[in-house]
Amino acid sequence: MHSIDQIKAPVAREMEEFEEKFLASMKSSVPLLDKITHYIVRRKGKQLRPLFVFLSAKACGQITESTHRAAALIELLHTATLVHDDVVDDSNLRRGFFSVNALWKNKIAVLVGDYLLSRGLLLSVDNNEHKLLGIVSNAVREMSEGELLQIEKARRLDIAEPVYFEIIRSKTASLIASCCASGAATANAGDEQESKMRLFGELTGIAFQIKDDLFDFGSDGDIGKPTGIDIKEKKMTLPLIYALNHASATDKRKIINLVKNKNEEPAKVQEVIQFVLKSGGIEYTRDRMLEYRDKAIALLRTFPETDARNSLEQLVIFTTERKK
């Protein structure tokens, strides 16, 4: 598996330029806002989403100023949703660092999220990027719908596989799809290539989320993430759905009761994890993840072979083989 630096190589210069432009896009005359946005930028992760934008644009043609605006727009809106999510979830940590709401309290965090959202909208409107605004706004709508659908289903724990896939398509895959569609649009790729890139991003995003589901049943030392978080939050992930679908009526009732009523007890969470491990749910889930990964790569290979296309392929592999 290639490293992120190797994957970035075809767009390394553009990614460096993006750092400065992204920070400039958040600039404010309010010192408190500048302090908080600098804190957010310093703690950004691998920046996979801008990378999808730039590589998609280069795979379809040329990177333009519009590509930089697309990457900034997506990062602004995505960061806004993360800040708001931490408030909703009452989470004090984000990627191992204190969240905005933990340091500056909920009211300020909500206002910062609103500010980032408005900066993204203005970046588009001021530059007449109405197509980009449409692509990304549609993704934000789908993300909200996916979250609400998941909350609704979590109350009864009755998620079937088709509903699960609709949730992750909306919650996670829609944003990566918008990255790839935006990249293609800024390279003036045409409707057909833009649609193909959108679907490529969606397939990749689904594989990415399934990988996250697998982390919940792994080992802390192996994957660098705590286990059982989804169970504690009563999220029905694919390994658990598979296990319940192949369990006896008695076991199914017992496990659902544990997830509903005993999800704060570490021993009971471990019991659910062991139930899933013994059911074959992990193997089944990994097979489904690879199925989506392979579909994404097959679609990508209909584009001309370039360094950017090869890096996109490696990025798909990275998302399914990552350790955290």
N, C-alpha and C positions, 0 to 999 in steps of 0.2 A: 504494500500500500504506500502511495506517495504521501509525503508530508504536505501540510498546508502551504509552506513556502514554495515547494516544487509546483504545486497546483496553481499557485498565484503567478508563477513566472511570466506567462504571456501578457499579464495585465499588471505586473508589479508596479510599474511607474504610475499607472492610472490609480491604483489603490493608494499609493502614497499621496498623490495629489488629492484624492478624495478625503483623506483625513483632515486636511486643512480646510477644504470646502465644506465639509460636514460641520466642523466646529464653527465656521463663519456663519453657516445657515442657522445656528442657534443663538447667535449674538443678541444681546439685550442691553438696554441702557440701565437696567435694574441690577445692582451689584449682587444681590442675593441670587437672582436667576443665573447670572454668569457663574457664580460659585458652584451652584448645583449642577449646571450643565457641564462644566469642566469636570466635576466629580464623576458624572455619568460617562463622559467620553473616555476618561482615563481608565475606566473599568469595563470598557467594551470587550466582548469576547473575541471569537475568531473572525467575526464580521463575514459570516458565510453568505448573508443575504446580498450585500453589495457585490460580493464576489460572483454570485450567480448572475447579477445584472450585467457586470462588465464582461464576463466570459460569454454570456448569451449574445450580447451585442457584437462582440468580436467574432463569434462563430457565425453570425448572420451578415457581417459586413464590417463597418468601422465604428469605433467608439467616438461619440460626439459630446459636445457640451450638454446636450439633452440627456445623454447617458448618465453623466455626473448628477444632473438634477433628479433623474429617476432613482438613482441609488440613494441620494440624500432624502428624497421624499419617503421612500420605503423605510429607511432607517429612522427618520423622525416619527413616522406613524407607528412603527413597530416599537420604538422606545417608549412612546406615549402609552401604548397598550400595556407594556411591561410595568411601567410605573403605576398605572391604574390597577393592574392585576395584583401587585404587591399590597396595595391598600385593601382591595376586596378580600384577598386571602389572609390579611393580617400577617404578612410575611416580613420578617426582619432581616432576611439575607437574600442576596441576589448574586449568584456565582461566587459565593464565599465571602462577599463583602456586605457591609450594612446597606440595606435598601434605602431609598430616598425617604420613605415614610418613617423608617426607624431613626434616621438622623434629624429629620426636619418636621416630623409628625404628618398625619393624614391630610389635613387641610392644605398644607403647602405642597404635598406630593400630588394631590388631585389637580391643583392649579398649575403645577409644573407640567403634568401630563397634558392638560388643556393647552398650555402655551406651546408645547412641542407639536401638538396636533395642528394648531393654528399656523405655526411656522411652515409646516409641510404644505398646508392648503395654499398659503400665500406664495410659497416658492413656485407652485404650479401655476396659480392664477397670474402672478406678475410676469411670468415668462410664456404665457399662453400655451401652457402644456396641458390642454384640456383632455387630450386622449390619455395621458399618463394619470391624470387625476381620476378619470373614469375607471381605469384598470385597477388602481390601488384602492380607491374608495369601495369598489365592489368586493375586494378582498377583505377589507375591514368589516364590511357588512356581513360577509360569510363567517368571519371569525367570531363575531358577536353571536350570530345565530347558532354556530356550533357549540359555543360555551353554554348558551342557554338550553340547548337541546340536551347537552350532557348533564347539566344541573337537574333538569326535569326528569331524566331517566334515572339519575342516581338515587332519587327518592324511593324508587321501587326496585331498583337493580334488575330491570327486566330487558336489558339491552341484547338484542339479537345481532348477529354479525353484520347484516346490511345496515343497521342503524349505527353500529360502531364505525363502519367505514365512512358513512356519511358525516359522522361527528369529526373524525380525524381529517377527512377531506376538507371540511369547512374550517376547522380550528387551526390546522397546521399547513396542510398542502396548499390552501388557497393563497397564502402569502408567498410561498416559494414559486407557485405558478405565476403570480403577479410579477415577481422578480424577473423571471425568464421572458414573460410576455413583454414587459417594459423594456428589457434589453433589446429584444428583437425590434420593437416599435421604434426605438431611438436610432436603430441602424437602418431604418426605412426598409425593413425586410419584406414587407408585403403581408397581406392577410393570412395566406396559407402558412407561411413560415412562422408568423406570430402565433397562430393557433397551435401549430405543432410544438413550438417552444412552451406555450402555456401548458399543454398536456404533459410534455416532458417534466416540467416543474411540478405538476400535480402528482405524477407517478413517483417522482423523487421524494416529494414531501410526505406522501403516504408511507413510503419505505422508511423515511427518517423518523416518523412518529412511531412506527411499529418497533424500530430499534429502541426508542425511549421506553416503550412498554416492557421490552425484555430486560432493561436495566433494573426494573423494580423487583425482579426475581433472581438477580445475580448476587455476587459476593462483593462486599464493600472493598476488599483489597484488590479485586480483579478489575472493577469498573470505575472506581473513584466516585461513586454516588451511593447515598444511603438507599437501602432496600425497604420495600413495604410502604413507601410514601403514597402511592396510588391507592393501596388498600385502606390506609388510614383516612384518605380523602373520599373513600367510597366510589372510586372511579373504576368502571368496568373495562378492563383492558383485554386485548385479544387472548392472552394466555388463560386468563380467568374465565372468559366467555367459553372458550373451547373446553376447559376442564368441567365447567358446570353442564355444558351440553352433553358430555359423555359420562356424567355421574349418575348414580342411582338417585331416586327421588328423595331417599333419606339423607344421603350425603349432600345433595343439592340444598335441601332445606337447612341443614346444619351449617354449611359454608356461608350461605346467604345471611343467616342469623349472625354468624361471627363478623362478617363484613359490616352488617347494619348496626349491630349492638355492642360488639367487642373490639372494634377497630382501633381503640386506644390502648389495648393491652398487648404489649410486645409478644408474649407467648402465643396469644391467639392469632396475631398477624403472622407469626412464623408457622403456625398450623395451616393457615391458608396458603402460604408460600409452598410448604411441603406438599400440600394437596395438589397444587398446580404442577409442581415438578414431577410428581409421580404419574400425572394424568397424560403426559406426552404433550402438554400445552406449549412448552417451550420449543420443542422440535417443530410442531405444527406452525407456530408463530414465525419462527425463523424461515421456514419454507415459504410462507406467504410474503415475508419481507423480501426474500430473494426473487420471488415472482415479480413483484413490483419493480425491484431494482433492474431486473433483466429486461422488462418491458420498457423502462426508461432508457436504458442503454441502446436497445434495438431501435427505438424511435430516434434517438440522437444520431445514430449511425446513418440515418437517411440524409443528414447534412454533409456537405463537403468536408473531407478530412483536413483539419488545420490544428495548429498547436492549441488554440482555444477550445476546439471541440474535444480534443484529447484530454485537456485539463478538466472540462466539464464531466467527461466520463470518469476520470479519477476522483472528482468531487462527489459523484454519486457513490462510488465505492467507499470513499472516506466516510460518508454519512451513515453507511451501514456497517462499517467495521470499527468505528471510533470506540474509545474506551470510556467516554463520558460525554 
